[in-house]
Amino acid sequence: MKPPPPPGPPDVAELQELIDQWAAFARDLERQVYTFDLDNWLNDVDVRELILEALPMFGRDEMGDHALKLDEADRAFMAATRDFKRCVWGHGTARKEKWTPQENWWYFRTPTRSNAQLEDELATVR
């Protein structure tokens, strides 16, 4: 039995798709109340972590207009969120993953316009 072939080279289109997803999420945060729960928030901010992990594989020239789109989406996200006292995944995960508010700031922010369920769940994050 032959081992599977090695993965192909990274595809900038996949990174651009993640940036499009992040930009749509950030725009929605600016326009409306975040109506979902903590699990959804974690999934939403995980997209930005995936972008961070993929960025070293591509230059801004390869990203094209998506480099600016990412900058704009990050600004929109910052404007529509507030600092949170700890990592939304919890202190243990932040320590294990070596996430910091400086490098992985999306994990240390929550929506300015939130909902009661999310706020209750955030209150239990340790």
C-alpha positions in Angstrom: 0.0 0.0 0.0 1.5 3.3 -1.1 1.4 6.3 1.3 -0.8 9.2 0.2 1.0 11.8 -1.9 2.3 14.9 -0.1 0.0 17.9 -0.1 0.3 20.3 -3.0 1.5 23.8 -2.7 -0.7 26.3 -0.7 -3.3 28.0 -2.8 -3.7 31.8 -2.4 -7.4 31.4 -3.4 -8.1 29.5 -0.1 -6.6 32.4 1.9 -8.6 34.9 -0.1 -11.8 32.9 0.7 -10.9 33.1 4.4 -10.4 36.8 4.1 -13.7 37.2 2.3 -15.4 35.3 5.2 -13.7 37.4 7.8 -14.6 40.6 6.0 -18.3 39.6 5.8 -18.3 38.7 9.5 -16.7 42.1 10.5 -19.2 44.0 8.3 -22.1 42.2 10.0 -20.7 43.0 13.4 -20.6 46.7 12.5 -24.2 46.6 11.3 -26.2 44.5 13.7 -26.3 42.8 17.1 -24.4 39.6 17.3 -27.2 37.1 17.9 -25.3 33.8 18.3 -23.8 31.9 21.2 -20.2 31.4 22.4 -19.6 28.3 20.2 -20.5 30.4 17.1 -18.3 33.3 18.3 -15.3 30.9 18.7 -15.9 29.6 15.2 -16.1 33.1 13.8 -12.9 34.3 15.4 -11.1 31.1 14.5 -11.3 32.2 10.9 -8.9 35.0 11.8 -6.5 32.6 13.3 -6.5 30.5 10.2 -5.7 33.7 8.2 -2.7 34.4 10.5 -1.4 30.9 10.0 -1.6 31.2 6.2 -0.2 34.7 5.8 3.5 33.7 6.0 3.0 31.5 2.8 2.0 34.5 0.6 3.3 38.0 0.0 1.0 41.0 -0.1 1.5 41.1 -3.9 0.1 37.5 -4.2 -2.9 38.4 -2.1 -3.8 41.3 -4.4 -6.7 43.4 -3.2 -7.3 40.9 -0.4 -4.4 42.4 1.6 -6.3 45.7 1.8 -9.5 43.9 2.4 -8.0 42.1 5.4 -6.7 45.4 6.8 -10.2 46.9 6.5 -11.9 43.9 8.0 -9.5 44.0 11.0 -10.3 47.7 11.5 -14.0 47.0 11.3 -13.7 44.1 13.8 -11.8 46.3 16.2 -14.4 49.0 16.0 -17.3 46.6 16.5 -15.8 44.8 19.5 -14.5 45.5 23.0 -11.6 44.2 25.0 -12.4 41.0 27.0 -10.6 40.2 30.3 -9.2 36.9 29.0 -9.0 34.7 25.9 -12.5 33.7 24.8 -11.3 30.1 24.6 -10.2 30.2 28.2 -6.8 30.7 29.9 -5.8 27.0 29.6 -6.2 27.0 25.8 -4.5 30.4 25.4 -1.5 29.2 27.4 -1.4 25.9 25.5 -1.6 27.6 22.1 0.6 30.5 23.2 -2.0 33.0 22.2 -1.5 36.6 23.4 -3.7 39.7 23.2 -0.9 41.4 21.1 -0.5 38.6 18.5 -4.0 36.9 18.6 -6.1 39.9 19.5 -9.3 38.5 18.0 -9.4 35.9 20.8 -9.4 38.7 23.4 -12.3 40.7 22.1 -16.1 40.3 22.2 -18.9 42.0 20.3 -19.9 45.5 21.5 -23.5 44.7 20.5 -24.1 41.3 22.0 -26.9 39.2 23.4 -27.8 37.8 26.8 -26.9 34.2 26.0 -23.5 35.1 24.8 -22.8 37.4 27.7 -23.9 34.7 30.2 -21.6 32.2 28.5 -18.7 34.7 28.4 -19.1 35.2 32.2 -18.2 31.5 32.6 -15.0 31.7 30.6 -12.0 31.0 32.9 
